[in-house]
Amino acid sequence: MRCSRSASTSRHCYNIATSIVLSLLLLTIQQSHGSVEAKPPLRRARPAPVSPLPERDLQTDASIPTFTPSLVGTFFPTISGSFPTYTPTITCYDTPGWTDAYDESCDWYIGHEEQECPNYGGTMGPANDNCCHCGGGSEIPPTVSPTLSGAPTITCYDTPGWTDSVGDGCDWYEKYDDPGCPDCGIYNEGLMGVANDNCCYCGGGSETHHPTVSPTISGAPTISGAPSIAPTSAPTTCQDTPGWYDIIGYDCSWYEVMDDPGCPKYGDGNHFGRHDIYYDRGVANDNCCHCKNATAHSVPSTADSSLSSTCVDTPRWKNTGGYGCDWYEKWDLPGCPKSGFDEDVGARGPASDNCCYCKDPTCEEVKSACRKLIIEPDYDDSTISTICEKEASCSCEDAGSAKIVTNYEYHLTETVGLRNECKCNFWYRLCEDLRYAEACDYAAEYCCGDYMYDEDEKTFEYHNSPSCYCDFYNYARKEFDHKLKPKTISVDQEFNNPCEDKWDSFSEIDNLVAMYKATNGRNWTNNDGWMSYETGHCNWYGITCNSDNFVIRIELNDNNLAGQFPVYTYNEFPFLWPPPLSSMWWFNKYGLASLYKLQVLDLANNKLTGTIDYAPLYNLEELTTFDVSGNQLIGEIEALVAPSVKHVDFSNNGFTTMHGFKEFSGSYKTLIYFDVSNNSIQQEATELFRIIPPNIEQLYASNNIIYGLLPQTLNGLSKLRKFNMASNALSGTLPRFSELFTTLQELDVSNQRILEDANVSNQNMVPGLSGSIPEDIWRFLSLKILNLADNRLEGTVSPLVSNLAVLEMFNLSNNCLKGSIPPQLGLLEGA
């Protein structure tokens, strides 16, 4: 290796004068002897990289004539006027952007060919016409007054002020190393890296917008190197004081969660009338950027604000096989999990460090890449997780991100805002569909929400919904023999059993009082006994208790309840310091979600408004009936609202979306009645009912804007008795119902043309069921109601209709059916 800084080097490079001699010599020979005879074509395979050929010492080579200085004057006049007199230097320029048929530039010929390129130069475009090394290129002297247009030009700039570990700059490498710096470019790393990262000659530097400048004209007019692009006043960004935390043990992340910008509540250390004199490290206002007075910790920004943050591939980077970033885009998946992390590829590191496609793929590029990685073998979990997390973030653009709060005094780390329905669905589908165990870890966190890790005890506590974590815990062990592990908090430890992490209510009365106040109890139609402690809460109107005085039934149907749905209402612990995080629901909230023995909740036909926070409700493990029909609720529907629920009614509200059924939930096997009719749900049927609880008996979803095809999952519902999806926007054919439908009593899919009158962008589907009536329908011996009216059904009515002996209502009107009415229809007693 010849990277030492001795007086003499093991080889030397052409200096500028030598290059001028050769260029002028070749030009003179061509002018006097005509064009040089082209060498015969030579077919070649792409050669492996080899060491550059030895350079020729022009001072001892008798075959090269002596340079005559008088030639210069015949080409260029002397410059006078406001500029000093000079003799400009002649140099040779390769044709910009030229490559041969193998996509090699002139640099390849420098490393693999002798001067004039006797082997390959005449066959690839040719190089003899485009590369100075091969006798081509062009000799263009600089103009006397260089004019820079207003539009910026993009070029390569050496990193300003860069030197290597021994103090040499980029000019040393230009003098003593070959282009690309194959010998010394990765050695002698300075404070800002090696030459390969900082010098254009070595393949580094940066490509930025060249500002309009007035070049300095010296004796030989040359445009100076890249002018520094430094703002007149360095922009600043704020940095929290490293290692700071308050007397309670919380760092700045706690204040970001618990206080407003500027920290008006807690930033000065004066909380609830008490001043903490023990803040030897100062208060949050002195140390946290989120707080108003955090001005002492600003640091200059290293990036110029005018430059784009868009990812740019490392200029001219290639791997050892000669392939650049475009090769990875063609042959690898986004993130380059197959070959992008090979550390032996390229002098400046692997593709994962140099190619945007490998280190920062776009959302469009990662689309569906996650599933491909899981399906294909030989990828480790860390590689899969990286790509899948990127795809999840792209799929859930507005989902936000969770925060992590650390208490250094008590060694606690907790999440805030982790629950995310979009990411829950993304990861759960991977967990369920592809049986990928690690996806269940992510799904559990995003579906079930916040948790806390106690570093001293090595245990976890589950803040939002320990019952949800319990269901996931059991599901993962049963289906995959997999123990859940945390992902958001980085700790190499499995989750402890969340099924053991439960709490009892602080006070049944306080929870009921909270609900009463939140729903305008004074104006209820009937509030007999409420707020009377002498009467006892078990005697209040609509309340039923068990023998231990725990509330098991709340039945306040049609009772003029108004206001937000009372999952939780208010903080009952204002005296605590520090105040509990919002995720600590069991510690600081009262309401319905804390009535842990509740079995029946009937709040139908009232005036409840707003959305429902479902995560805390999932802790009501004994809840079997949930009825909020006939209110003014909006937002999302969580179908499996509690672990053991059997009867769920969301009908006659203003809900617009519904979360699909999830197999991990305990109520997936307990649900028998589900009604979401008369809402404004606008989703695809196959997505909503991708899986359906196997024991469902009644399913109602009429009068919505559900579109697309009826799912084939209907075929396996052996206990289904009533199915009503009338007045939606379904299309396609009726599914071929299986013989398992022996219990079906009601089938109503009429009026699927509402999309024609609704202001909805259709999914390239014509609303209305089409095709013929499946023969399977005539096997439903228990069928009492069959309504297929207002569709686009074709064909005839089968005589097998006579099999429907108990049929009471039969409607096929407004279709495209032909033929005669089967006389057997008149034999039906109830029709």
Secondary structure, 3 states (H helix, E strand, C coil): CCCCCCCCCCCCCCCHHHHHHHHHHHHHHHHHHCCCCCCCCCCCCCCCCCCCCCCCCHHHCCCCCCCCCHHHHHHCCCCCCCCCCCCCCCCCECCCCCCCCCCCCHHHHHHHCCCCCCCCCCCCCCHHHCCHHHCCCECCCCCCCCCCCCCCEEEEECCCCCCCCCCCCHHHHHHHCCCCCCCCCCCCCECCECHHHHCHHHCCCEEEEECCCCCCCCCCCCCCCCCCCCCCCCCEEECCCCCCCCCCCECHHHHHHHCCCECCCCCCCEECCEECCCCCCCCHHHHCCCECCCCCCEEECCCCCCCCCCCCCCCCCCCCCCCCHHHHHHHCCCCCCCCCCCCCCCCCCCHHHHCHHHHCCCHHHHCCHHHHHHHCCCCCHHHHHHHHHHHHHHHCCCCCCCEEEEECCCCEEEEECCCCHHHHHHHHHHHHHCCCHHHHHHHHHHHHCCEEEECCCCEEEECCCHHHHHHHHHHHHHHHCCCCCCCCCCCCCCCCCHHHCCCCCCCHHHHHHHHHHHCCHHHCCCCCCCCCCCCCHHHCCCEEECCCCCEEEEECCCCCCEEECCCCCCCCCCCCCCCCCCCCHHHHCCCHHHCCCCCEEECCCCEEEECCCHHHHCCCCCCCEEECCCCEEEEEEECCCCCCCCEEECCCCEEEEEECCCCCCHHHCCCCEEECCCCCCCCEHHHHCCCCCCCCCEEECCCCCCEEECCHHHHHCCCCCEEECCCCEEEEECCCCCCCHHHCCEEECCCCCHHHCCCCCCCCCCCEEEECCCHHHHHCCCCCEEECCCCEECCCCCHHHHHCCCCCEEECCCCCCCCCCCHHHHHCCCC
